[in-house]
């Protein structure tokens, strides 16, 4: 006999109409739409450490989500730093537990930072927050079972722009004594990579004219970037598909390493929601990301900062 508790712990088995009913009920109870997804996600297979400070500001905190399988493993797990979206003016790490759980369910350790938002800050201030979150990860993630030599950066929408700039432009990581070479890969979900000219009034304020060119990840492609995976829905009306196509073409033209997958009939939000436990059944996005990270993490090359010469040992 299947108990109610067992059913809740297996949300992918629930009938879709029942999921929709529960989802609407949770929203009506006062939860945000994204936060409502967390009501269907079991935390029984993960260990969550919340509100770890990586800086002095209230928004400079992060959550760490570990797969419980770590307790039975002698080796540390690849790390994904996930930056959520929200048009650079909204978002809360607590709402993205469903994403962290999805990635942790595949054996990865996940770091989800908050960062300062408009109107408190404009570009590039939030990039400094992102760099400090990476610095914390490099210095501290091993305490949670993560492998500091296997760090990936990932984001959705505005968060993908943050992830890409960290991976492509050394400006921000160099301020905290790190280099983009530390990343084993970058994953973008519907990322704005080439979004000039601006079309929305608020964006003119978020991206002042004198730094606007520096906000475009496509402007920093040299061919030496970390391996890149770009996923985009073909029905995305928020961030045009040309962002992914243009970036991929630029990376290939410069001799870089990029993989792209687009999904028919998938919207801007849909590519994110496909990772949520009640909705991801038979959807390929999570497995696509997992395969990319497992392939790149298996290389397991140690990170050596740009200003440090690697040492070589010859085994006899």
C-alpha positions as CSV (number, residue, x, y, z in Angstrom):
1,X,0.0,0.0,0.0
2,X,1.2,3.5,-0.8
3,X,0.9,5.9,2.1
4,X,0.4,9.6,1.7
5,X,3.9,10.3,3.0
6,X,5.4,8.0,0.4
7,X,3.4,9.8,-2.3
8,X,4.7,13.2,-1.2
9,X,8.3,11.9,-1.3
10,X,7.8,10.8,-4.9
11,X,6.2,13.9,-6.5
12,X,7.2,12.8,-10.0
13,X,4.6,10.0,-9.7
14,X,1.7,12.3,-8.9
15,X,-0.9,12.9,-11.6
16,X,-0.3,16.2,-13.4
17,X,-3.8,17.6,-12.6
18,X,-3.2,16.9,-9.0
19,X,0.2,18.6,-9.1
20,X,-1.4,21.7,-10.7
21,X,-4.2,21.7,-8.1
22,X,-1.7,21.6,-5.2
23,X,0.6,24.1,-6.9
24,X,-2.3,26.7,-7.2
25,X,-3.3,26.0,-3.6
26,X,0.2,26.7,-2.3
27,X,0.4,30.0,-4.3
28,X,-3.0,31.0,-2.9
29,X,-1.6,30.3,0.6
30,X,0.9,33.1,0.1
31,X,4.0,31.4,-1.4
32,X,5.8,32.8,-4.5
33,X,5.3,30.7,-7.7
34,X,8.9,29.4,-7.6
35,X,8.8,28.9,-3.8
36,X,5.6,26.9,-4.3
37,X,7.6,24.3,-6.2
38,X,9.6,23.6,-3.1
39,X,6.5,22.3,-1.4
40,X,6.7,19.3,-3.7
41,X,10.4,18.6,-3.2
42,X,11.6,16.2,-0.6
43,X,14.6,17.3,1.5
44,X,15.1,13.7,2.7
45,X,17.9,13.0,0.3
46,X,19.9,16.2,0.9
47,X,21.6,18.1,3.7
48,X,21.0,21.8,3.6
49,X,23.1,24.5,5.3
50,X,21.4,27.9,5.0
51,X,22.5,31.5,5.3
52,X,26.2,31.1,5.3
53,X,27.8,34.6,5.1
54,X,30.3,35.2,2.3
55,X,30.4,39.0,3.0
56,X,29.1,41.6,5.4
57,X,25.9,42.7,3.5
58,X,22.6,41.0,4.3
59,X,22.4,39.8,0.7
60,X,25.8,38.3,0.8
61,X,24.7,34.9,2.0
62,X,24.5,31.5,0.4
63,X,23.0,28.1,0.9
64,X,24.9,24.8,0.5
65,X,22.9,21.7,-0.6
66,X,24.7,18.4,-0.2
67,X,23.6,15.0,-1.5
68,X,23.3,12.6,1.5
69,X,25.2,10.1,-0.6
70,X,28.3,12.0,0.4
71,X,28.2,10.4,3.8
72,X,28.9,7.0,2.1
73,X,31.6,8.3,-0.3
74,X,35.3,8.6,0.3
75,X,35.8,11.1,-2.5
76,X,34.5,14.6,-2.8
77,X,31.9,15.6,-5.3
78,X,31.8,18.1,-8.2
79,X,30.5,21.5,-7.2
80,X,27.9,23.7,-9.0
81,X,27.6,27.3,-8.1
82,X,24.1,28.3,-9.3
83,X,23.0,31.9,-9.8
84,X,19.3,32.5,-10.1
85,X,17.7,35.0,-12.4
86,X,15.2,37.8,-11.8
87,X,16.1,40.6,-14.2
88,X,18.9,41.7,-11.8
89,X,16.2,43.2,-9.6
90,X,14.5,40.3,-7.8
91,X,15.2,36.8,-6.5
92,X,15.9,34.9,-3.3
93,X,18.0,31.8,-2.9
94,X,15.3,30.1,-0.8
95,X,13.0,30.0,-3.8
96,X,15.5,27.8,-5.7
97,X,15.8,24.9,-3.4
98,X,14.0,22.9,-6.2
99,X,16.9,23.5,-8.5
100,X,19.5,22.7,-5.9
101,X,17.7,19.5,-5.0
102,X,17.6,18.5,-8.7
103,X,21.3,18.9,-9.1
104,X,22.1,17.3,-5.8
105,X,20.0,14.3,-6.8
106,X,22.6,13.6,-9.4
107,X,25.4,13.6,-6.9
108,X,26.6,17.2,-7.1
109,X,27.2,19.6,-4.3
110,X,25.3,22.9,-4.9
111,X,26.0,26.4,-3.8
112,X,23.2,29.0,-4.2
113,X,24.2,32.6,-3.4
114,X,22.1,35.6,-3.0
115,X,23.5,38.8,-4.4
116,X,22.7,42.5,-4.3
117,X,20.0,43.7,-6.7
118,X,18.8,46.9,-8.4
119,X,17.9,49.5,-7.2
120,X,20.4,49.1,-4.4
121,X,23.2,48.5,-6.9
122,X,23.7,48.6,-10.6
123,X,26.2,46.7,-12.9
124,X,28.9,45.8,-12.2
125,X,28.5,45.8,-8.4
126,X,26.6,42.5,-8.2
127,X,29.5,40.9,-10.0
128,X,31.7,41.6,-7.1
129,X,29.2,39.7,-4.9
130,X,29.4,36.8,-7.3
131,X,33.2,36.8,-7.2
132,X,33.1,36.7,-3.4
133,X,30.7,33.8,-3.4
134,X,33.1,31.9,-5.7
135,X,36.0,32.8,-3.3
136,X,34.0,31.4,-0.4
137,X,33.4,28.2,-2.4
138,X,37.0,27.7,-3.3
139,X,38.1,28.3,0.3
140,X,35.4,26.4,2.2
141,X,33.5,23.9,0.0
142,X,35.7,21.0,0.9
143,X,34.3,21.2,4.5
144,X,31.0,20.2,3.0
145,X,32.2,17.3,0.8
146,X,32.8,19.4,-2.3
147,X,35.8,19.1,-4.6
148,X,37.4,22.6,-5.0
149,X,39.2,21.3,-8.1
150,X,35.9,20.5,-9.8
151,X,33.9,23.7,-9.7
152,X,31.3,24.6,-12.3
153,X,29.3,27.8,-12.6
154,X,25.7,27.8,-13.7
155,X,22.8,30.2,-14.0
156,X,19.4,30.9,-15.4
157,X,18.5,34.1,-17.2
158,X,20.1,37.1,-15.4
159,X,22.0,34.5,-13.3
160,X,23.4,33.0,-16.5
161,X,24.8,36.4,-17.5
162,X,26.5,36.5,-14.0
163,X,27.9,32.9,-14.5
164,X,29.2,33.7,-18.0
165,X,30.9,36.9,-17.0
166,X,32.7,35.1,-14.2
167,X,33.8,32.4,-16.6
168,X,34.8,34.7,-19.5
169,X,36.0,38.0,-17.9
170,X,38.8,37.8,-15.4
171,X,38.1,41.2,-13.9
172,X,35.9,40.1,-11.0
173,X,37.7,37.0,-9.9
174,X,41.1,38.7,-10.1
175,X,39.9,41.1,-7.4
176,X,39.6,38.2,-5.0
177,X,42.8,36.5,-6.0
178,X,41.3,34.0,-8.3
179,X,41.1,33.3,-12.1
180,X,38.4,32.0,-14.4
181,X,40.7,29.1,-15.0
182,X,39.3,27.5,-11.8
183,X,36.0,26.6,-13.5
184,X,35.8,23.3,-15.2
185,X,32.7,24.5,-17.1
186,X,29.9,27.0,-17.4
187,X,26.2,26.1,-17.9
188,X,23.7,28.7,-19.2
189,X,19.9,28.2,-19.1
190,X,18.3,30.9,-21.4
191,X,21.1,33.3,-20.7
192,X,21.3,36.9,-22.0
193,X,24.7,36.8,-23.6
194,X,24.4,39.4,-26.4
195,X,21.5,41.7,-25.4
196,X,22.4,45.1,-26.8
197,X,20.8,47.4,-27.7
198,X,18.7,47.6,-24.5
199,X,14.9,47.8,-25.0
200,X,13.5,48.1,-21.5
201,X,13.7,51.4,-19.4
202,X,14.9,49.7,-16.2
203,X,17.8,48.1,-18.0
204,X,19.1,51.5,-19.0
205,X,19.4,52.2,-15.3
206,X,20.9,48.8,-14.3
207,X,23.5,49.0,-17.1
208,X,25.0,52.5,-17.2
209,X,26.2,53.5,-20.7
210,X,29.9,53.7,-19.7
211,X,30.0,50.0,-18.6
212,X,27.3,48.7,-20.9
213,X,29.7,46.9,-23.3
214,X,31.3,45.1,-20.3
215,X,27.9,43.6,-19.4
216,X,27.9,41.5,-22.6
217,X,29.5,38.0,-22.1
218,X,30.0,37.7,-25.9
219,X,32.5,40.5,-25.8
220,X,35.0,38.5,-23.8
221,X,35.3,35.4,-26.0
222,X,38.9,34.5,-26.9
223,X,38.7,30.8,-27.3
224,X,40.3,30.1,-23.9
225,X,37.1,30.0,-21.9
226,X,36.0,27.1,-19.7
227,X,33.9,24.5,-21.6
228,X,30.4,25.9,-22.1
229,X,27.0,24.3,-22.3
230,X,24.1,26.5,-23.5
231,X,20.5,25.4,-23.2
232,X,17.6,27.5,-24.5
233,X,13.9,27.1,-25.2
234,X,12.9,27.9,-28.7
235,X,9.6,29.4,-27.4
236,X,11.5,31.9,-25.2
237,X,9.9,35.3,-25.6
238,X,11.9,36.9,-22.7
239,X,15.5,36.2,-23.7
240,X,15.8,35.7,-27.4
241,X,17.3,32.5,-28.8
242,X,19.9,34.7,-30.7
243,X,21.7,35.1,-27.4
244,X,22.7,31.5,-27.3
245,X,23.2,31.1,-31.0
246,X,25.4,34.2,-31.3
247,X,27.5,33.2,-28.3
248,X,28.0,29.7,-29.6
249,X,29.0,31.0,-33.0
250,X,31.6,33.3,-31.4
251,X,33.1,30.6,-29.2
252,X,33.4,28.2,-32.2
253,X,34.9,30.9,-34.4
254,X,37.6,31.6,-31.7
255,X,38.3,27.9,-31.3
256,X,36.6,27.4,-28.0
257,X,34.7,24.5,-26.5
258,X,30.9,24.9,-26.6
259,X,27.8,22.6,-26.7
260,X,24.3,23.8,-27.4
261,X,20.9,22.3,-27.1
262,X,17.6,24.0,-27.9
263,X,14.1,22.7,-26.9
264,X,11.0,23.2,-29.1
265,X,8.0,24.7,-27.3
266,X,9.9,25.4,-24.2
267,X,9.6,28.9,-22.7
268,X,11.9,31.1,-20.7
269,X,10.5,29.9,-17.4
270,X,9.9,26.4,-18.8
271,X,13.6,25.6,-19.1
272,X,14.0,26.3,-15.4
273,X,10.8,24.5,-14.3
274,X,11.9,21.4,-16.1
275,X,14.3,20.7,-13.3
276,X,11.6,20.8,-10.6
277,X,10.8,17.4,-9.1
278,X,7.1,17.5,-9.9
279,X,7.7,18.5,-13.5
280,X,11.0,17.0,-14.6
281,X,9.7,13.5,-15.4
282,X,10.6,12.6,-19.0
283,X,12.2,16.0,-19.5
284,X,15.9,15.8,-20.7
285,X,17.3,19.1,-19.3
286,X,18.6,17.7,-16.0
287,X,20.3,14.7,-17.6
288,X,21.8,17.0,-20.2
289,X,23.5,19.1,-17.5
290,X,24.5,16.1,-15.5
291,X,26.2,14.4,-18.5
292,X,28.1,17.6,-19.3
293,X,29.4,18.0,-15.8
294,X,30.2,14.4,-15.2
295,X,32.2,14.3,-18.5
296,X,34.1,17.5,-17.7
297,X,34.6,16.7,-14.0
298,X,36.1,13.4,-14.8
299,X,39.2,15.2,-16.2
300,X,39.9,16.3,-12.6
301,X,42.7,18.7,-13.4
302,X,43.7,20.7,-10.3
303,X,43.1,24.4,-10.3
304,X,46.3,26.5,-10.4
305,X,46.0,30.3,-10.2
306,X,47.5,32.3,-13.1
307,X,50.3,33.7,-11.0
308,X,51.4,30.3,-9.7
309,X,53.5,28.0,-11.8
310,X,52.3,24.4,-11.6
311,X,54.7,21.8,-10.2
312,X,55.3,18.6,-12.1
313,X,56.3,15.3,-10.6
314,X,57.7,12.4,-12.5
315,X,56.8,9.0,-11.2
316,X,59.4,6.3,-11.5
